[in-house]
Amino acid sequence: MALAPAYAAHRILAGPRHTLEVFLDYTCPFSARLWRTLRGAVTPLLEARGVAVVFRHQVQPWHPTSALLHEAALAVERLSPARFALFCDALFEHQREFFDEATVDMTRGDVYRRLADLAAGANAVDDRQALLQLVDVQASDEPANRGNAVTADLKYHIRLARAQGIHVSPTVVLDGVRDDAVSSSWGAEQWQAWLDQKLAVVVG
């Protein structure tokens, strides 16, 4: 599927022949496992086959902080597009700090501040305050659900996933076709076999 120019940093790996879209939730342990595998042992396999990798946001509302983490990632992309993937690494590495049990007594603002600290600590942004300004929700005497500066971005990505019938994370789409057989438990060997099979079908 095409990638809107505003979200060019979501192309984690360039490739001239095929496109692998990975729909992931920063608060999902299975998404973290798949992300680490892709960023590690599987990257050479994808490069050799000319496969581009595109990160897709899959917000899972049963984890209340999910939307906030995805907002923070979109804010990082606005501020430092080249460091979007770096911040994805940090979010998955520190995801337990944002699990339900770890944040149950935190306010929305508390979570944003922790995310800004994480972004700054991971060198994903130069100015944590700039990130906070993008995710800040202004108090008002007349509440109207105006959201923040990245609300429209988040809505775009949620609509994109819904339009493709994506319901859970991780979900993988190769050249526009979803394949629910892909598992977060796969290592390089399983990925290689899957890519050989799928790309042979596509090419053949």
Backbone as ProteinMPNN parsed JSONL, in Angstrom:
{"seq_chain_A": "MALAPAYAAHRILAGPRHTLEVFLDYTCPFSARLWRTLRGAVTPLLEARGVAVVFRHQVQPWHPTSALLHEAALAVERLSPARFALFCDALFEHQREFFDEATVDMTRGDVYRRLADLAAGANAVDDRQALLQLVDVQASDEPANRGNAVTADLKYHIRLARAQGIHVSPTVVLDGVRDDAVSSSWGAEQWQAWLDQKLAVVVG", "coords_chain_A": {"N_chain_A": [[0.841, -1.186, 0.0], [0.38, 2.302, -0.617], [2.455, 4.892, 0.779], [1.835, 7.718, 2.587], [3.37, 10.871, 1.955], [3.798, 12.47, 4.241], [4.328, 10.685, 6.206], [6.703, 9.431, 5.717], [8.858, 8.509, 7.203], [7.982, 6.205, 8.314], [8.701, 4.186, 6.66], [10.697, 1.795, 7.256], [12.621, 0.226, 6.137], [14.027, 0.385, 2.978], [13.051, -0.829, -0.238], [13.002, -2.15, -3.537], [11.197, -3.939, -4.763], [9.11, -5.306, -3.308], [6.627, -4.86, -0.692], [6.441, -4.955, 2.749], [4.182, -4.638, 5.227], [3.915, -3.914, 8.603], [1.764, -4.167, 11.198], [1.689, -2.884, 14.259], [1.542, -2.695, 17.855], [2.671, -0.614, 20.353], [2.363, -1.349, 23.015], [2.128, -4.042, 23.039], [3.375, -7.197, 23.782], [3.898, -9.209, 21.892], [4.094, -7.803, 19.532], [6.43, -6.401, 20.089], [8.276, -8.475, 20.121], [8.194, -9.367, 17.444], [9.029, -7.039, 16.15], [11.689, -6.742, 17.078], [12.849, -8.993, 15.936], [12.535, -8.466, 13.198], [14.116, -6.176, 12.986], [16.541, -7.204, 13.482], [17.81, -10.195, 12.794], [16.276, -10.651, 10.491], [16.373, -8.512, 8.756], [18.623, -8.587, 6.83], [17.663, -10.646, 5.167], [15.383, -9.539, 4.051], [16.431, -7.306, 2.744], [18.006, -8.558, 0.783], [16.075, -9.552, -0.869], [14.801, -7.385, -1.841], [12.759, -6.159, -0.343], [10.696, -3.756, 1.023], [10.053, -2.335, 4.24], [7.348, -1.284, 6.104], [6.242, 0.487, 8.841], [3.23, 0.24, 10.629], [0.71, 1.758, 12.543], [-1.031, 0.164, 15.11], [-3.343, 0.638, 17.162], [-4.451, -0.605, 20.175], [-7.223, -0.539, 21.989], [-7.847, -1.765, 24.418], [-5.666, -1.617, 25.968], [-5.062, 1.054, 27.752], [-2.97, 2.989, 27.559], [-1.978, 2.733, 25.047], [-2.753, 4.408, 22.83], [-1.52, 6.776, 23.623], [1.217, 6.227, 23.511], [1.516, 5.785, 20.789], [0.826, 8.309, 19.857], [3.005, 9.767, 20.845], [5.07, 8.675, 19.311], [4.327, 9.557, 16.769], [4.634, 12.267, 17.185], [7.397, 12.4, 17.561], [8.178, 11.699, 14.993], [7.383, 13.968, 13.589], [9.104, 15.883, 14.674], [11.702, 14.802, 14.434], [12.212, 13.135, 11.896], [14.091, 11.247, 10.894], [14.735, 9.82, 13.109], [12.63, 8.291, 13.883], [12.381, 5.425, 13.758], [14.318, 4.767, 15.622], [13.111, 5.684, 17.958], [10.944, 3.966, 17.998], [12.31, 1.598, 18.559], [13.082, 2.191, 21.203], [10.595, 2.478, 22.484], [9.522, -0.117, 22.302], [11.454, -1.484, 23.721], [11.142, -0.456, 26.26], [8.53, -0.98, 26.901], [7.167, -2.236, 29.009], [7.12, -0.413, 31.054], [4.951, 1.043, 30.502], [2.776, -0.528, 30.642], [-0.513, -1.691, 31.686], [-0.605, -2.162, 34.509], [1.568, -0.72, 35.388], [0.909, 1.889, 34.955], [-1.496, 2.504, 36.068], [-2.113, 4.3, 38.122], [-1.356, 6.69, 37.099], [-1.674, 9.939, 35.569], [-2.858, 11.154, 32.379], [-1.16, 13.184, 31.559], [1.093, 12.552, 33.108], [1.959, 10.212, 31.855], [2.612, 11.17, 29.302], [4.783, 12.83, 30.005], [6.614, 10.938, 30.918], [7.048, 9.603, 28.543], [8.206, 11.64, 27.03], [10.585, 11.934, 28.429], [11.698, 9.442, 27.875], [12.034, 9.622, 25.09], [13.885, 11.717, 24.922], [16.011, 10.597, 26.355], [16.679, 8.505, 24.695], [17.767, 9.788, 22.604], [16.042, 10.476, 20.582], [14.734, 12.814, 20.206], [15.657, 16.275, 20.243], [14.656, 18.144, 21.913], [12.757, 17.761, 24.586], [10.604, 19.231, 25.467], [9.433, 20.225, 23.197], [8.268, 17.956, 22.148], [6.377, 17.469, 24.137], [4.736, 19.68, 23.781], [3.488, 19.035, 21.379], [1.88, 16.874, 22.05], [0.315, 17.825, 24.018], [-2.75, 18.484, 25.658], [-4.969, 21.029, 25.75], [-6.494, 22.499, 28.522], [-9.913, 23.432, 29.009], [-12.72, 25.581, 29.564], [-14.908, 24.912, 28.193], [-15.223, 21.975, 27.256], [-14.425, 20.122, 24.334], [-13.383, 17.95, 23.052], [-11.04, 18.382, 21.453], [-8.566, 17.307, 21.123], [-5.051, 16.892, 20.396], [-2.017, 18.153, 18.855], [-1.268, 16.02, 17.262], [-3.467, 14.456, 16.904], [-5.0, 14.272, 14.533], [-3.202, 12.901, 12.913], [-3.058, 10.445, 14.257], [-5.696, 9.547, 13.96], [-5.746, 9.207, 11.193], [-4.029, 6.988, 10.823], [-5.348, 5.013, 12.285], [-7.738, 4.797, 10.869], [-6.698, 3.888, 8.454], [-5.793, 1.313, 9.138], [-8.218, 0.124, 9.91], [-9.581, 0.194, 7.498], [-8.342, -1.804, 6.131], [-9.139, -3.99, 7.471], [-7.732, -4.75, 9.747], [-7.331, -6.059, 12.897], [-5.925, -6.876, 15.198], [-2.689, -6.907, 16.83], [0.519, -8.48, 16.489], [0.081, -7.821, 12.979], [0.673, -8.832, 9.676], [1.219, -7.667, 6.394], [1.78, -8.435, 3.105], [2.676, -7.032, 0.132], [0.098, -5.957, -0.073], [-1.574, -8.02, 0.717], [-2.946, -9.601, 3.448], [-1.499, -11.793, 5.845], [-2.226, -13.99, 8.151], [-0.838, -16.085, 9.146], [1.732, -15.533, 9.854], [3.987, -15.457, 12.535], [4.838, -14.058, 15.714], [6.702, -15.477, 17.041], [8.475, -16.506, 15.265], [11.749, -17.184, 13.984], [14.758, -16.361, 12.129], [14.953, -18.491, 10.316], [12.312, -19.419, 9.867], [11.2, -17.092, 8.817], [12.71, -16.84, 6.481], [11.908, -19.12, 5.022], [9.194, -18.497, 4.683], [9.314, -16.093, 3.208], [10.627, -17.019, 0.889], [8.675, -18.751, -0.118], [6.387, -17.056, -0.433], [7.313, -14.949, -2.069], [8.105, -16.301, -4.311], [5.661, -17.102, -5.295], [4.539, -14.608, -5.83], [6.3, -13.593, -7.763], [6.273, -15.638, -9.644]], "CA_chain_A": [[0.0, 0.0, 0.0], [1.142, 3.54, -0.706], [2.796, 5.553, 2.032], [1.678, 9.161, 2.458], [4.654, 11.556, 2.146], [3.938, 13.003, 5.597], [4.748, 9.604, 7.103], [7.795, 8.739, 5.025], [9.747, 7.864, 8.176], [7.441, 4.882, 8.643], [9.396, 3.202, 5.831], [11.846, 1.422, 8.079], [13.618, -0.374, 5.247], [13.68, 0.617, 1.58], [13.142, -2.005, -1.1], [12.423, -1.806, -4.843], [10.322, -4.936, -5.368], [7.942, -5.711, -2.526], [6.389, -4.071, 0.521], [5.963, -5.665, 3.923], [3.625, -3.729, 6.222], [3.775, -4.564, 9.908], [0.843, -3.439, 12.059], [2.194, -3.186, 15.592], [1.122, -1.872, 18.988], [3.815, -0.449, 21.243], [2.116, -1.971, 24.314], [1.899, -5.476, 22.818], [4.623, -7.973, 23.864], [4.116, -9.962, 20.651], [4.59, -6.817, 18.571], [7.827, -6.132, 20.429], [9.092, -9.626, 19.694], [8.292, -9.354, 15.988], [9.842, -5.874, 15.786], [13.104, -7.029, 17.322], [13.278, -9.972, 14.94], [12.656, -7.767, 11.922], [15.226, -5.229, 13.046], [17.779, -7.956, 13.66], [18.203, -11.254, 11.867], [15.472, -10.725, 9.267], [16.681, -7.397, 7.859], [19.404, -8.999, 5.654], [16.827, -11.454, 4.276], [14.492, -8.621, 3.35], [17.255, -6.503, 1.833], [18.434, -9.399, -0.335], [14.918, -9.798, -1.731], [14.23, -6.121, -2.277], [11.5, -5.94, 0.37], [10.592, -2.585, 1.891], [9.284, -2.563, 5.469], [6.614, -0.096, 6.533], [5.613, 0.388, 10.158], [1.857, 0.725, 10.695], [0.213, 1.868, 13.921], [-2.212, -0.634, 15.45], [-3.715, 1.012, 18.523], [-5.37, -1.571, 20.78], [-7.798, 0.273, 23.065], [-7.945, -2.438, 25.711], [-4.511, -1.118, 26.727], [-5.362, 2.493, 27.715], [-1.849, 3.866, 27.194], [-1.562, 2.464, 23.669], [-2.901, 5.604, 21.997], [-0.561, 7.798, 24.044], [2.526, 5.852, 22.983], [1.501, 6.025, 19.344], [0.883, 9.759, 19.691], [4.377, 10.196, 21.082], [5.863, 8.274, 18.149], [3.984, 10.472, 15.683], [5.254, 13.546, 17.522], [8.825, 12.256, 17.262], [8.346, 11.75, 13.535], [7.287, 15.379, 13.172], [10.267, 16.629, 15.144], [12.97, 14.195, 13.998], [11.801, 11.994, 11.079], [15.146, 10.238, 10.743], [14.889, 9.073, 14.358], [11.373, 7.609, 14.197], [12.648, 4.008, 14.035], [15.068, 4.734, 16.881], [12.145, 5.808, 19.05], [10.211, 2.691, 18.018], [13.172, 0.682, 19.319], [13.018, 2.551, 22.624], [9.253, 2.181, 22.993], [9.384, -1.564, 22.481], [12.388, -1.904, 24.762], [10.654, 0.02, 27.563], [7.069, -1.039, 26.893], [6.616, -2.667, 30.295], [6.932, 0.781, 31.875], [3.679, 1.662, 30.107], [1.71, -1.526, 30.749], [-1.652, -1.294, 32.515], [-0.295, -2.176, 35.941], [2.593, 0.289, 35.678], [0.393, 3.245, 34.726], [-2.877, 2.599, 36.552], [-2.285, 5.468, 38.985], [-0.777, 7.86, 36.429], [-2.548, 10.745, 34.72], [-2.439, 11.226, 30.98], [0.02, 14.051, 31.53], [2.22, 11.799, 33.663], [2.429, 9.283, 30.818], [3.287, 11.981, 28.289], [6.075, 13.279, 30.516], [7.511, 9.777, 30.919], [7.388, 9.358, 27.139], [9.15, 12.684, 26.626], [11.871, 11.573, 29.036], [12.224, 8.306, 27.125], [12.476, 10.113, 23.782], [15.118, 12.482, 25.118], [17.058, 9.67, 26.778], [17.054, 7.661, 23.555], [18.237, 10.698, 21.562], [15.065, 10.516, 19.493], [14.421, 14.236, 20.033], [16.618, 17.187, 20.859], [13.956, 19.004, 22.861], [11.601, 17.036, 25.126], [9.488, 20.16, 25.614], [8.781, 20.309, 21.886], [7.397, 16.787, 22.064], [5.245, 17.687, 25.052], [3.829, 20.652, 23.175], [2.707, 18.38, 20.334], [0.889, 15.946, 22.619], [-0.419, 18.512, 25.081], [-4.181, 18.762, 25.498], [-5.25, 22.268, 26.464], [-7.709, 22.529, 29.342], [-10.88, 24.419, 28.527], [-13.983, 25.666, 30.301], [-15.915, 24.319, 27.313], [-14.614, 20.79, 26.638], [-14.95, 19.817, 22.995], [-12.62, 16.843, 22.458], [-10.218, 18.91, 20.363], [-7.364, 16.503, 20.971], [-3.784, 17.621, 20.414], [-1.46, 18.438, 17.531], [-1.088, 14.804, 16.465], [-4.712, 13.694, 16.882], [-5.364, 13.988, 13.139], [-2.291, 11.849, 12.442], [-3.474, 9.179, 14.863], [-6.947, 9.151, 13.298], [-5.392, 8.722, 9.855], [-3.46, 5.638, 10.893], [-6.381, 4.093, 12.754], [-8.646, 4.577, 9.739], [-5.988, 3.076, 7.473], [-5.821, -0.076, 9.6], [-9.599, -0.363, 9.858], [-9.955, 0.015, 6.094], [-7.771, -3.083, 5.683], [-9.66, -5.068, 8.303], [-6.736, -5.158, 10.732], [-7.982, -6.029, 14.199], [-5.012, -7.127, 16.313], [-1.266, -6.835, 16.519], [1.007, -7.981, 15.204], [-0.487, -8.31, 11.727], [1.617, -8.608, 8.586], [0.631, -7.558, 5.059], [2.816, -8.458, 2.07], [2.168, -6.56, -1.158], [-1.328, -5.698, 0.005], [-2.327, -9.2, 1.138], [-2.71, -9.952, 4.848], [-1.199, -13.203, 6.108], [-2.325, -14.2, 9.589], [0.001, -17.216, 9.555], [3.015, -15.025, 10.361], [3.991, -15.514, 13.996], [5.873, -13.287, 16.404], [7.694, -16.416, 17.572], [9.369, -16.924, 14.197], [13.122, -16.735, 13.882], [15.206, -16.1, 10.76], [14.701, -19.647, 9.45], [10.908, -19.412, 9.469], [10.999, -15.951, 7.934], [13.313, -17.138, 5.182], [11.034, -20.06, 4.324], [7.971, -17.782, 4.32], [9.634, -15.162, 2.133], [10.897, -17.8, -0.322], [7.396, -19.246, -0.633], [5.5, -15.962, -0.849], [7.853, -14.165, -3.173], [8.069, -17.173, -5.492], [4.288, -17.031, -5.805], [4.335, -13.269, -6.377], [7.091, -13.446, -8.981], [5.877, -16.661, -10.608]], "C_chain_A": [[0.879, 1.239, 0.0], [1.374, 4.146, 0.677], [2.7, 7.055, 1.818], [3.006, 9.859, 2.75], [4.872, 12.071, 3.565], [4.465, 11.961, 6.572], [5.868, 8.777, 6.477], [8.715, 8.007, 5.98], [9.235, 6.503, 8.61], [8.026, 3.788, 7.746], [10.708, 2.881, 6.523], [12.981, 0.861, 7.239], [13.159, -0.148, 3.815], [13.854, -0.672, 0.784], [12.417, -1.752, -2.404], [11.344, -2.745, -5.356], [9.026, -5.19, -4.615], [7.819, -4.819, -1.285], [5.781, -4.939, 1.604], [5.488, -4.635, 4.932], [3.447, -4.502, 7.523], [2.93, -3.666, 10.806], [1.148, -3.838, 13.501], [1.661, -2.203, 16.623], [2.284, -1.809, 19.971], [3.602, -1.098, 22.608], [1.913, -3.481, 24.219], [3.225, -6.238, 22.862], [4.938, -8.741, 22.578], [4.598, -9.035, 19.532], [6.064, -6.522, 18.822], [8.732, -7.256, 19.941], [9.277, -9.62, 18.181], [9.175, -8.199, 15.522], [11.327, -6.169, 15.955], [13.65, -8.016, 16.293], [13.483, -9.315, 13.583], [13.886, -6.862, 11.894], [16.578, -5.923, 13.166], [18.042, -8.923, 12.525], [17.461, -11.235, 10.537], [15.801, -9.605, 8.281], [17.536, -7.809, 6.661], [18.595, -9.824, 4.657], [15.919, -10.564, 3.437], [15.273, -7.775, 2.339], [17.641, -7.306, 0.596], [17.306, -9.638, -1.337], [14.233, -8.517, -2.185], [12.902, -5.8, -1.633], [11.598, -4.694, 1.247], [9.756, -2.955, 3.11], [8.657, -1.245, 5.899], [5.961, -0.371, 7.881], [4.217, 0.978, 10.074], [1.394, 0.71, 12.153], [-1.045, 1.03, 14.103], [-2.544, -0.383, 16.919], [-4.758, 0.021, 19.039], [-5.956, -0.951, 22.052], [-7.985, -0.443, 24.392], [-6.696, -2.197, 26.569], [-4.598, 0.408, 26.682], [-4.209, 3.395, 27.299], [-1.421, 3.697, 25.743], [-1.623, 3.718, 22.806], [-1.857, 6.664, 22.348], [0.84, 7.499, 23.516], [2.593, 6.102, 21.482], [1.506, 7.517, 19.031], [2.313, 10.257, 19.85], [5.27, 9.852, 19.895], [5.584, 9.196, 16.963], [4.574, 11.858, 15.928], [6.752, 13.508, 17.226], [9.053, 12.332, 15.762], [8.267, 13.185, 13.022], [8.559, 16.148, 13.514], [11.573, 16.127, 14.553], [12.667, 12.962, 13.148], [12.839, 10.88, 10.988], [15.305, 9.372, 11.982], [13.609, 8.369, 14.791], [11.616, 6.144, 14.572], [13.421, 3.841, 15.338], [14.113, 4.816, 18.063], [11.257, 4.571, 19.133], [11.011, 1.657, 18.808], [13.026, 0.933, 20.819], [11.659, 2.213, 23.222], [9.075, 0.687, 23.227], [10.298, -2.076, 23.593], [11.858, -1.564, 26.159], [9.143, -0.143, 27.716], [6.469, -1.428, 28.235], [6.369, -1.492, 31.241], [5.601, 1.473, 31.593], [2.533, 0.654, 30.096], [0.638, -1.039, 31.727], [-1.274, -1.151, 33.988], [0.688, -1.075, 36.332], [2.058, 1.713, 35.595], [-0.984, 3.48, 35.337], [-3.121, 3.836, 37.413], [-1.71, 6.745, 38.369], [-1.85, 8.625, 35.657], [-2.041, 10.669, 33.279], [-1.181, 12.078, 30.843], [1.259, 13.367, 32.067], [2.823, 10.883, 32.603], [3.168, 10.05, 29.73], [4.669, 12.416, 28.76], [7.081, 12.124, 30.559], [7.954, 9.46, 29.492], [8.385, 10.397, 26.62], [10.539, 12.41, 27.191], [12.515, 10.425, 28.268], [12.774, 8.759, 25.773], [13.785, 10.878, 23.901], [16.279, 11.566, 25.483], [17.558, 8.783, 25.661], [17.611, 8.481, 22.397], [17.324, 10.714, 20.346], [14.595, 11.934, 19.216], [15.499, 15.066, 20.713], [15.984, 18.004, 21.974], [12.706, 18.288, 23.362], [10.384, 17.94, 25.246], [8.725, 20.306, 24.297], [7.847, 19.122, 21.681], [6.158, 16.987, 22.939], [4.25, 18.69, 24.482], [2.95, 20.012, 22.105], [1.628, 17.461, 20.902], [0.019, 16.601, 23.682], [-1.879, 18.722, 24.7], [-4.506, 19.969, 26.372], [-6.559, 22.157, 27.254], [-8.63, 23.641, 28.839], [-12.129, 24.405, 29.401], [-15.134, 25.07, 29.496], [-15.294, 23.126, 26.595], [-15.276, 20.44, 25.307], [-14.185, 18.697, 22.297], [-11.772, 17.305, 21.272], [-8.946, 18.096, 20.149], [-6.11, 17.343, 21.076], [-3.251, 17.746, 18.989], [-1.257, 17.203, 16.666], [-2.354, 13.949, 16.416], [-5.112, 13.331, 15.456], [-4.482, 12.893, 12.551], [-2.725, 10.488, 12.972], [-4.748, 8.665, 14.207], [-6.667, 8.579, 11.909], [-4.926, 7.272, 9.9], [-4.485, 4.621, 11.383], [-7.362, 3.785, 11.627], [-8.003, 3.684, 8.689], [-6.037, 1.601, 7.868], [-7.232, -0.653, 9.511], [-10.033, -0.644, 8.424], [-9.431, -1.304, 5.539], [-8.254, -4.258, 6.528], [-8.649, -5.602, 9.296], [-7.339, -4.993, 12.118], [-7.023, -6.168, 15.378], [-3.568, -6.932, 15.857], [-0.565, -8.049, 17.131], [0.232, -8.593, 14.034], [0.453, -7.908, 10.607], [0.874, -8.626, 7.252], [1.77, -7.501, 4.05], [2.191, -8.106, 0.726], [0.646, -6.465, -1.173], [-2.189, -6.861, 0.473], [-1.951, -9.572, 2.571], [-2.443, -11.444, 4.976], [-1.156, -13.414, 7.615], [-1.498, -15.384, 10.076], [1.332, -16.755, 10.133], [2.942, -14.925, 11.877], [5.123, -14.675, 14.583], [6.968, -14.19, 16.958], [8.699, -16.868, 16.511], [10.775, -16.351, 14.372], [13.474, -16.568, 12.418], [14.867, -17.26, 9.82], [13.259, -19.669, 8.954], [10.602, -18.241, 8.535], [11.562, -16.224, 6.538], [12.424, -18.071, 4.378], [9.765, -19.363, 3.836], [8.214, -16.842, 3.149], [9.894, -15.902, 0.82], [9.599, -18.272, -0.96], [6.546, -18.115, -1.202], [6.036, -15.212, -2.064], [7.955, -14.994, -4.439], [6.696, -17.127, -6.131], [4.056, -15.69, -6.478], [5.051, -13.123, -7.713], [6.605, -14.382, -10.06], [4.539, -16.362, -11.233]], "O_chain_A": [[1.983, 1.232, 0.546], [0.596, 3.938, 1.608], [3.397, 7.61, 0.969], [3.701, 9.483, 3.694], [6.006, 12.107, 4.043], [4.985, 12.302, 7.634], [5.956, 7.568, 6.692], [9.299, 6.988, 5.613], [9.977, 5.726, 9.211], [7.87, 2.602, 8.032], [11.696, 3.604, 6.389], [14.154, 1.002, 7.584], [12.017, -0.459, 3.476], [14.706, -1.5, 1.104], [11.321, -1.192, -2.395], [10.633, -2.394, -6.297], [7.96, -5.277, -5.224], [8.76, -4.13, -0.888], [4.746, -5.575, 1.407], [6.284, -3.846, 5.441], [2.897, -5.603, 7.537], [3.328, -2.548, 11.133], [0.901, -4.972, 13.912], [1.369, -1.046, 16.317], [2.818, -2.843, 20.374], [4.581, -1.375, 23.302], [1.565, -4.126, 25.209], [4.116, -5.958, 22.059], [6.104, -8.903, 22.217], [5.406, -9.431, 18.691], [6.851, -6.408, 17.883], [9.818, -7.012, 19.414], [10.382, -9.842, 17.688], [9.979, -8.362, 14.604], [12.128, -5.875, 15.067], [14.785, -7.881, 15.837], [14.475, -9.571, 12.901], [14.602, -6.799, 10.895], [17.626, -5.305, 12.976], [18.447, -8.526, 11.432], [17.973, -11.756, 9.546], [15.531, -9.74, 7.088], [17.208, -7.414, 5.542], [18.805, -9.722, 3.449], [15.717, -10.815, 2.249], [14.82, -7.562, 1.215], [17.605, -6.784, -0.518], [17.558, -9.896, -2.514], [13.194, -8.567, -2.844], [12.014, -5.239, -2.274], [12.474, -4.594, 2.106], [8.857, -3.791, 3.022], [9.337, -0.229, 6.04], [5.221, -1.341, 8.039], [4.022, 2.064, 9.528], [1.66, -0.238, 12.893], [-2.007, 1.167, 13.347], [-2.082, -1.103, 17.804], [-5.808, -0.17, 18.425], [-5.271, -0.85, 23.07], [-8.258, 0.206, 25.402], [-6.676, -2.533, 27.753], [-4.24, 1.004, 25.666], [-4.444, 4.465, 26.738], [-0.577, 4.453, 25.26], [-0.653, 4.054, 22.127], [-1.367, 7.369, 21.466], [1.566, 8.412, 23.121], [3.606, 6.575, 20.968], [2.119, 7.945, 18.053], [2.774, 11.085, 19.064], [6.13, 10.647, 19.513], [6.503, 9.571, 16.235], [4.969, 12.543, 14.985], [7.309, 14.473, 16.702], [10.011, 12.956, 15.307], [9.01, 13.565, 12.117], [9.028, 16.969, 12.725], [12.451, 16.919, 14.21], [12.845, 11.841, 13.624], [12.489, 9.699, 11.003], [15.932, 8.314, 11.927], [13.506, 7.903, 15.925], [11.112, 5.676, 15.593], [13.202, 2.879, 16.074], [14.281, 4.106, 19.054], [10.858, 4.17, 20.227], [10.454, 0.927, 19.628], [12.866, -0.003, 21.602], [11.581, 1.715, 24.345], [8.53, 0.28, 24.253], [9.939, -3.004, 24.319], [12.098, -2.298, 27.118], [8.54, 0.497, 28.577], [5.366, -0.99, 28.564], [5.513, -1.566, 32.122], [5.175, 2.361, 32.331], [1.446, 0.95, 29.6], [0.856, -0.099, 32.491], [-1.586, -0.146, 34.627], [0.653, -0.561, 37.45], [2.683, 2.643, 36.106], [-1.574, 4.543, 35.143], [-4.233, 4.364, 37.426], [-1.594, 7.766, 39.049], [-2.809, 8.037, 35.158], [-0.942, 10.184, 33.011], [-0.258, 11.733, 30.105], [2.358, 13.571, 31.55], [4.043, 10.789, 32.471], [4.234, 9.625, 29.284], [5.626, 12.373, 27.987], [8.262, 12.315, 30.269], [9.106, 9.09, 29.264], [9.297, 10.066, 25.861], [11.547, 12.627, 26.518], [13.723, 10.425, 28.035], [13.851, 8.329, 25.361], [14.687, 10.709, 23.08], [17.392, 11.732, 24.985], [18.712, 8.354, 25.665], [17.895, 7.938, 21.329], [17.772, 10.938, 19.221], [14.113, 12.23, 18.123], [16.164, 14.608, 21.642], [16.674, 18.497, 22.867], [11.705, 18.214, 22.649], [9.252, 17.47, 25.139], [7.508, 20.488, 24.297], [6.766, 19.265, 21.108], [5.035, 16.705, 22.521], [3.044, 18.552, 24.686], [1.794, 20.4, 21.94], [0.574, 17.293, 20.29], [-0.916, 15.981, 24.187], [-2.197, 19.089, 23.569], [-4.335, 19.927, 27.591], [-7.594, 21.769, 26.712], [-8.172, 24.656, 28.313], [-12.54, 23.362, 29.909], [-16.196, 24.763, 30.039], [-14.879, 23.249, 25.443], [-16.499, 20.458, 25.17], [-14.321, 18.512, 21.088], [-11.79, 16.682, 20.211], [-8.319, 18.194, 19.094], [-6.091, 18.373, 21.751], [-3.97, 17.47, 18.028], [-1.089, 17.326, 15.453], [-2.309, 12.82, 15.927], [-5.522, 12.199, 15.2], [-4.954, 12.055, 11.783], [-2.756, 9.503, 12.234], [-4.865, 7.471, 13.93], [-7.276, 7.59, 11.5], [-5.374, 6.438, 9.113], [-4.479, 3.477, 10.931], [-7.769, 2.636, 11.453], [-8.665, 2.829, 8.1], [-6.294, 0.74, 7.027], [-7.414, -1.793, 9.083], [-10.763, -1.601, 8.165], [-9.997, -1.859, 4.597], [-7.826, -5.393, 6.32], [-8.694, -6.778, 9.656], [-7.805, -3.91, 12.472], [-7.288, -5.628, 16.452], [-3.278, -6.811, 14.667], [-0.997, -8.579, 18.155], [-0.212, -9.739, 14.1], [0.968, -6.791, 10.583], [0.018, -9.478, 7.01], [2.627, -6.622, 4.126], [1.29, -8.794, 0.246], [-0.008, -6.838, -2.147], [-3.403, -6.713, 0.614], [-0.784, -9.827, 2.871], [-3.076, -12.259, 4.305], [-0.177, -13.064, 8.274], [-1.456, -15.663, 11.274], [1.993, -17.519, 10.836], [1.985, -14.392, 12.437], [6.216, -14.596, 14.021], [8.048, -13.712, 17.307], [9.673, -17.547, 16.835], [10.968, -15.225, 14.83], [12.598, -16.624, 11.556], [14.532, -17.036, 8.657], [13.006, -19.906, 7.772], [9.839, -18.384, 7.579], [10.943, -15.871, 5.534], [12.204, -17.848, 3.188], [9.311, -19.602, 2.717], [7.421, -16.794, 2.209], [9.438, -15.47, -0.239], [9.432, -18.206, -2.177], [6.045, -18.21, -2.322], [5.282, -14.882, -2.979], [7.898, -14.444, -5.539], [6.571, -17.115, -7.355], [3.459, -15.619, -7.553], [4.49, -12.598, -8.675], [6.524, -14.014, -11.232], [4.062, -17.131, -12.068]]}, "name": "protein", "num_of_chains": 1, "seq": "MALAPAYAAHRILAGPRHTLEVFLDYTCPFSARLWRTLRGAVTPLLEARGVAVVFRHQVQPWHPTSALLHEAALAVERLSPARFALFCDALFEHQREFFDEATVDMTRGDVYRRLADLAAGANAVDDRQALLQLVDVQASDEPANRGNAVTADLKYHIRLARAQGIHVSPTVVLDGVRDDAVSSSWGAEQWQAWLDQKLAVVVG"}
